[in-house]
Amino acid sequence: RVREAVVSTQSTGNAVNTAENLDHIIEAHKRFLGIVSERLMLNQEHLQVLSKLYANYKNAINFMDAYDKAHEVLKKGNIIREKRKNDIKLKTKQGDWGVKVADEAAIITQDKEFQA
């Protein structure tokens, strides 16, 4: 591609150098812009393809954002569950059985924080 761009630039330069009037220079420039537009997919024929590529990239980015948010929610949920599990083990070791009002209030508060 680089070689093609150099050749295109050289041919445009040759056309400009050998031009007899301004119309020839303008025509050489139009040809050059046409070649550049075609190679960079900037013409109308490629607009549909570029639009689909853009939509696909946008969907991929949106998916990654949703995945990251879901992952954070799951991590947060795992942390809460692990803490509850450790609290139960600790209370069981201490001989403290059952759920107290304070424990239930803490669980409700944790659940509200998790849902936020």
C-alpha positions, 0 to 999 in steps of 0.5 A: 500500500505504501508503494502504491501511495508513493507511485500515486504521489509521484504520478500526481507530481509528474502530472503537475510538473508537466501541466500546461495550465491550471485545468491540468493541475486541477484534473491531476489533483482530482485523480489523486484525491480519487485514488486516495479516497478509494484506497482509504475506503472514503467513497460512497461505495464503502460507506455501507461497509464502514457503517457496519464496521462502526456498528460492530465496534460500537456493539463490542464496546457496549458489550465490554462495558456491560460485561465489566459492570456485570463482573463488578456486581458478581464480585461485590456479591461474592464478597458479601457472600464470603463475609456472611459465610465467615461470620457464620463460621466465626459465630458457630465457633463461638457457640453463638447459634441463630440469627439475631435482630442485629444480624438480620438488620446487617444483612438487609443493609448489605442487600440494599448496598448490593442492589444500589 
